[in-house]
Amino acid sequence: MQTGMRPGPESWIRGPVPAPEPAPPTEARASATARRFSWVATHGGAGATTLAAVYGGHDCGHAWPGPDDPSSVLLVARTHATGLESAVRAVEAFRRGQTPPGLDLDAVVLVADAPGRLPRPLAQRVRTIESAVDVHRVPWVPAWRLGDVSGARPRETEALARLTGAVR
């Protein structure tokens, strides 16, 4: 480990990883509630409402969570150029302290804007975002486009399901 180096913004966003706490007694564990999240769309049509319906949590639309909303934020953007740029701006707002006090950025959730692989320039932009904050990718789901969120979640999103505590 080198000393005397200033940490970059990715260290500030992710922060230190605390040691796990010991498991509480069985009675307390049974009464514990799952962590709650606020989904914040970084642009129109990002998919925050659909993700809230599928994974649970509070849909804030384009607004920051209010005082009575969960303070853990999941930013949502599509994987097209405009969506990725809006995600970068929102992450920057967190990094610069330009969000309401008390909010925690937990991750960016990128929803596929089309089926198939991303073009190279967009994939490079995603890697840039991943260097600063945790990113969860959600593939193209044709049923969601038609408004049907009743089916099984894509298996590629298991990590996102664990993060949000979604069970089905």
Contacts in CASP RR format, 6 or more apart in sequence:
PFRMAT RR
TARGET T0000
AUTHOR 0000-0000-0000
METHOD contacts of the structure
MODEL  1
MQTGMRPGPESWIRGPVPAPEPAPPTEARASATARRFSWVATHGGAGATT
LAAVYGGHDCGHAWPGPDDPSSVLLVARTHATGLESAVRAVEAFRRGQTP
PGLDLDAVVLVADAPGRLPRPLAQRVRTIESAVDVHRVPWVPAWRLGDVS
GARPRETEALARLTGAVR
9 95 0 8 1.000
9 132 0 8 1.000
10 131 0 8 1.000
10 132 0 8 1.000
10 133 0 8 1.000
12 95 0 8 1.000
13 91 0 8 1.000
13 94 0 8 1.000
13 95 0 8 1.000
13 105 0 8 1.000
13 132 0 8 1.000
13 133 0 8 1.000
14 133 0 8 1.000
14 134 0 8 1.000
23 29 0 8 1.000
24 32 0 8 1.000
34 164 0 8 1.000
34 165 0 8 1.000
35 70 0 8 1.000
35 72 0 8 1.000
35 164 0 8 1.000
35 165 0 8 1.000
36 57 0 8 1.000
36 58 0 8 1.000
36 70 0 8 1.000
36 72 0 8 1.000
37 56 0 8 1.000
37 57 0 8 1.000
37 58 0 8 1.000
37 70 0 8 1.000
37 72 0 8 1.000
37 73 0 8 1.000
37 74 0 8 1.000
37 106 0 8 1.000
37 164 0 8 1.000
38 57 0 8 1.000
38 58 0 8 1.000
38 59 0 8 1.000
38 60 0 8 1.000
38 65 0 8 1.000
38 69 0 8 1.000
38 70 0 8 1.000
38 71 0 8 1.000
38 72 0 8 1.000
38 73 0 8 1.000
38 74 0 8 1.000
39 48 0 8 1.000
39 49 0 8 1.000
39 51 0 8 1.000
39 52 0 8 1.000
39 57 0 8 1.000
39 58 0 8 1.000
39 59 0 8 1.000
39 60 0 8 1.000
39 61 0 8 1.000
39 74 0 8 1.000
39 76 0 8 1.000
39 109 0 8 1.000
40 48 0 8 1.000
40 60 0 8 1.000
40 61 0 8 1.000
40 62 0 8 1.000
40 63 0 8 1.000
40 64 0 8 1.000
40 65 0 8 1.000
40 73 0 8 1.000
40 74 0 8 1.000
40 75 0 8 1.000
40 76 0 8 1.000
40 90 0 8 1.000
41 47 0 8 1.000
41 48 0 8 1.000
41 49 0 8 1.000
41 60 0 8 1.000
41 61 0 8 1.000
41 62 0 8 1.000
41 76 0 8 1.000
41 77 0 8 1.000
42 62 0 8 1.000
42 75 0 8 1.000
42 76 0 8 1.000
42 77 0 8 1.000
42 83 0 8 1.000
42 86 0 8 1.000
42 87 0 8 1.000
42 89 0 8 1.000
42 90 0 8 1.000
43 62 0 8 1.000
43 77 0 8 1.000
43 78 0 8 1.000
43 82 0 8 1.000
43 83 0 8 1.000
43 86 0 8 1.000
44 62 0 8 1.000
45 78 0 8 1.000
46 76 0 8 1.000
46 77 0 8 1.000
46 78 0 8 1.000
46 83 0 8 1.000
46 86 0 8 1.000
46 111 0 8 1.000
47 76 0 8 1.000
47 78 0 8 1.000
47 111 0 8 1.000
48 59 0 8 1.000
48 60 0 8 1.000
48 61 0 8 1.000
48 76 0 8 1.000
49 59 0 8 1.000
49 61 0 8 1.000
50 111 0 8 1.000
50 144 0 8 1.000
50 147 0 8 1.000
50 149 0 8 1.000
51 74 0 8 1.000
51 76 0 8 1.000
51 109 0 8 1.000
51 111 0 8 1.000
51 138 0 8 1.000
52 58 0 8 1.000
52 59 0 8 1.000
53 149 0 8 1.000
54 144 0 8 1.000
54 149 0 8 1.000
54 153 0 8 1.000
54 166 0 8 1.000
55 153 0 8 1.000
55 160 0 8 1.000
55 161 0 8 1.000
55 164 0 8 1.000
55 165 0 8 1.000
55 166 0 8 1.000
56 164 0 8 1.000
56 166 0 8 1.000
57 70 0 8 1.000
57 164 0 8 1.000
58 65 0 8 1.000
58 69 0 8 1.000
58 70 0 8 1.000
60 66 0 8 1.000
60 69 0 8 1.000
64 73 0 8 1.000
64 99 0 8 1.000
64 100 0 8 1.000
64 103 0 8 1.000
65 71 0 8 1.000
65 73 0 8 1.000
65 100 0 8 1.000
65 103 0 8 1.000
66 100 0 8 1.000
71 102 0 8 1.000
71 103 0 8 1.000
71 104 0 8 1.000
72 104 0 8 1.000
72 106 0 8 1.000
73 94 0 8 1.000
73 99 0 8 1.000
73 103 0 8 1.000
73 104 0 8 1.000
73 105 0 8 1.000
73 106 0 8 1.000
74 106 0 8 1.000
74 107 0 8 1.000
74 108 0 8 1.000
74 109 0 8 1.000
74 164 0 8 1.000
75 87 0 8 1.000
75 90 0 8 1.000
75 91 0 8 1.000
75 105 0 8 1.000
75 107 0 8 1.000
75 108 0 8 1.000
75 109 0 8 1.000
76 108 0 8 1.000
76 109 0 8 1.000
76 111 0 8 1.000
77 83 0 8 1.000
77 84 0 8 1.000
77 86 0 8 1.000
77 87 0 8 1.000
77 90 0 8 1.000
77 108 0 8 1.000
77 109 0 8 1.000
77 110 0 8 1.000
77 111 0 8 1.000
78 110 0 8 1.000
78 111 0 8 1.000
78 112 0 8 1.000
78 113 0 8 1.000
79 110 0 8 1.000
79 111 0 8 1.000
79 112 0 8 1.000
79 113 0 8 1.000
79 118 0 8 1.000
79 122 0 8 1.000
79 126 0 8 1.000
79 137 0 8 1.000
80 113 0 8 1.000
80 122 0 8 1.000
81 121 0 8 1.000
81 122 0 8 1.000
81 125 0 8 1.000
83 113 0 8 1.000
84 110 0 8 1.000
84 122 0 8 1.000
84 125 0 8 1.000
84 126 0 8 1.000
84 129 0 8 1.000
85 125 0 8 1.000
87 108 0 8 1.000
87 110 0 8 1.000
87 129 0 8 1.000
88 125 0 8 1.000
88 128 0 8 1.000
88 129 0 8 1.000
90 108 0 8 1.000
91 105 0 8 1.000
91 108 0 8 1.000
91 129 0 8 1.000
91 132 0 8 1.000
91 133 0 8 1.000
92 98 0 8 1.000
93 99 0 8 1.000
94 103 0 8 1.000
94 105 0 8 1.000
95 132 0 8 1.000
105 133 0 8 1.000
106 134 0 8 1.000
106 163 0 8 1.000
107 133 0 8 1.000
107 134 0 8 1.000
107 135 0 8 1.000
107 136 0 8 1.000
107 160 0 8 1.000
107 163 0 8 1.000
108 129 0 8 1.000
108 133 0 8 1.000
108 134 0 8 1.000
108 135 0 8 1.000
108 136 0 8 1.000
109 135 0 8 1.000
109 136 0 8 1.000
109 137 0 8 1.000
109 138 0 8 1.000
109 160 0 8 1.000
110 126 0 8 1.000
110 129 0 8 1.000
110 135 0 8 1.000
110 136 0 8 1.000
110 137 0 8 1.000
110 138 0 8 1.000
111 138 0 8 1.000
112 137 0 8 1.000
112 138 0 8 1.000
112 139 0 8 1.000
112 140 0 8 1.000
113 140 0 8 1.000
114 140 0 8 1.000
115 139 0 8 1.000
115 140 0 8 1.000
115 142 0 8 1.000
116 140 0 8 1.000
117 123 0 8 1.000
118 126 0 8 1.000
126 135 0 8 1.000
126 137 0 8 1.000
129 135 0 8 1.000
136 157 0 8 1.000
136 159 0 8 1.000
136 160 0 8 1.000
136 163 0 8 1.000
137 156 0 8 1.000
137 157 0 8 1.000
138 154 0 8 1.000
138 156 0 8 1.000
138 157 0 8 1.000
138 160 0 8 1.000
139 154 0 8 1.000
139 156 0 8 1.000
139 157 0 8 1.000
141 154 0 8 1.000
143 149 0 8 1.000
143 151 0 8 1.000
152 168 0 8 1.000
153 161 0 8 1.000
153 166 0 8 1.000
153 168 0 8 1.000
160 166 0 8 1.000
161 167 0 8 1.000
END
